[in-house]
Amino acid sequence: MIQISASLLAADFTRLGEQARQAQAAGVDSFHFDMMDGHYVPNLAFAPDHLSALQAQTRLPFHAHLELNNPDSVLGNFRPFPADLIIVCLDTLSEPERTLERIRSRQALAGISLNPGESPARVRGLLPALDMLLVLGVHPGFGGQPMQPDLPDRVAQAAGLRQQLGLELPIAVDGGVNLDTAPALVEAGADILIVGTALFQAPDMDVFVNNLKGCAAGPRFH
């Protein structure tokens, strides 16, 4: 079943708790929580304390995406870090296996993200060690960007590797996901649709989530 993760980067920062509760009531399955350091990407967003505060507002899981130059240092220095799943960017990792172990030492699930231009084949050997693979359809750092047109092809490549290896690894997509782009992404093999601008700017969040789940319910490759 397709899951929808609400990207809080696109929410109204003056009422994050309220918007998290609205998204939960609308039927999203989790929250995507981008952490940005102003170095890896030219933007600043969210810190572990924000995550701790928001968890009191909802019962849903939080997926923290570390868009940082130094994910290992951050994972070692910030406690508590109460994410249910922690995603790190492939190009920030010098020893991916060790970083994944560090994530699991926090009793969290572990994921890796691929930026535009990064082939899923680059993480073939790591796929059995992952709890999620995130394929980005935009360059990280800012919400509201249009999806790059090759994203469905990259998702299909990831889904093909998953099938070859006999895995049940969830594939998530982020960047430009909306009612128009979702069907092709799901058909290509995406399991988790991370939605920000289209969700939080929808006139009616309940209607949007219902429509998104409906348009993403078509046939799939796997």
N, C-alpha and C positions, 0 to 999 in steps of 0.2 A: 504494500500500500504506500502511495506517495505521501511524504511528510512535508509540511511547510514550516520553515524556520523564519521567524520575524527578525530582521536585521535592525537592531536598535540604533545604529548609526543614523538612520533616516527618521527616527522619532523626534518629537518635540522635546528638547532637552529640559525645558522648564517644567515638564510634567511627565517625566519618564515612567514613574510608578503608575500613574493613571493610564498611560498608553500601553504599558505592559499588561495591565489588567484587561484593557479593551481587546488587545490582541488575543489574550488567553480566552476571553469570552467568545471571540469570533471563531475560534477553533484551530489556531495555530498549534503546532506540536512542540516547539522549542523556541529558544531565543538565541540569536547569533550576536555575539558580543565582540566587536572589533577593538583591539587595543593597539594604539599607534603611538610611536615615540618621537615623531618629527625628524627622524634620521633615515630609517628604512623607507618610509613614505613621508612626504612633506606635510603631514597633517598630525594633529594631536587628538587623541580620543580615548577616553575611558581609562580607568585604573582598577586594580583589584578591589579597592574600597567601594567603588561604584557597583561592582558585581555583588559584593556582600550586601549592600543596601537594597539592591533590586531583588535579591532572592527572597526577601521578606514580603514582596508584593505578589508573588506568584508561586505556584506549585510546579511549574514546568521546568524542564532541564535547560541549562545554559551551556552553550558551546562558545568557548573563548578562542578567538583567532588572534594569535600573537604576530602582528605586523611590525616586528621589531628586529633590529640588527643583532641583538644579544638575547635570544630566548632562553638560553641556558642560565645566564646570570639572573634574569628576571624570575625564572622558575626557582632558582636557589635562594633568592633574596626576599621574595614576597610571601609572607604567610599571615593569615590564611589566603588561599587561592581557591575558592570554592566552586570551580567550574566542574561540570559533569564530564565534559569532553574538552580537550585542549588541542588546538590545531596550530602547527608551526609551518612556516614557509620553507619550502625545500632549499631555496638558495641562501638561507641563513644558517644552514646546518653543516658543521664540519664533521661530526660523528652522529649521523642520524639515529643509529641504533641506541646510542647512549642517551640521546635526548628523549627518545621514546620511553626508555626505561625510567628516566627522571620524571616524566609525566605520570607514568603508572605508579611511581612511588608515592604520588599524591592521591592515590585511589581514584584517578580519573582515566577515562578512555583517551586514546591518542589518535590524532589525525595529522595528515600532511596536506598542504595546499600547493597547487601548481599555478603559476602565473601564466598569462598569455605568452605564447611562444615556447613554453616548456611542455615537452611531449610526455604523455603518460608512461611511455616506455622507459623514461629515466628512473621511475620508481618501481619498476617491475619486481626487483628483488626485495623491495620493502613491503609490497602489498600484503603478504601474509602476516606482517607484524602490525598492520593498521586496523583501527576500528572505523575509520572514515577516510575517504579520499575526496578532497575538495578541489574542483576544477573551476578556476576563475575565468569569467567571461569579460572582465575588465581589469585594468591595471589597479592594484590595491591603493587605497588612500582616500578615495572620495566616493560617495554614493551618487546615484543619479546618472551614471554614465551609460551610454547605449552598449548593448551586448556586442562583442566582436563576432562576426558572422561564422567563424570557424569553430565556435564553442560546441555545437552539436557533434561535429566530426571528432573533436577531442574527447568528448564524453563517450562516443561510440568506441573510440580506441581504448579508453579505460575499461569500458564494459567488456570488450573483447578479451583484454588481458585477464580480467576477473574470471571470465568463463574458462579461459585456457588453464588457469591455475585452480579451478574448482572452488572458488571462494564465494562467500556471501557478503562481501564487503560493500557497505553502502557508499554510493557515489553522490556527492552533493555538488550543487552548482550555485554560483553567486555572481551577480553582475548583470543588470538588464533583464532580470526575470519578471515577466508580466503575463497577462492573459494571451498576448500574441505569441510570445516566445516559448512559453511553457510546454505546449504539446510536442514540439520538435525535440526539446531537451529530454522529456520523459520517454519519447519513442527511442531516443538514442541510448537510454539506459540510466538516466538520473533517477535517484530515489528520494533525494531531499532537495527541495527548492527553497533557496534562501532569498527572501523577498524583503526589500526595504522601501524604496520610494513609492513603488506601485501600491504597497499595502498601506503605509501611513498617510499617503495623500489621497487615498480612495474616499469618495463621498460617503460610502457606507462600508465599513470594514467587514461586517458580517457577510454582506452580499459579495464583496470581493473574494473573501476566503472560500465561500461556497462555490463561486464561479471558477476560481482557480482549481479547486479540487475536481470540479466537473470537467474542465477542459484538459486536465492532466490524467484522465482516467482511460485513455485510449490504449490500443495494442502496443506492446513493447518488444524489444529485441531479445529479452532474456526472461 
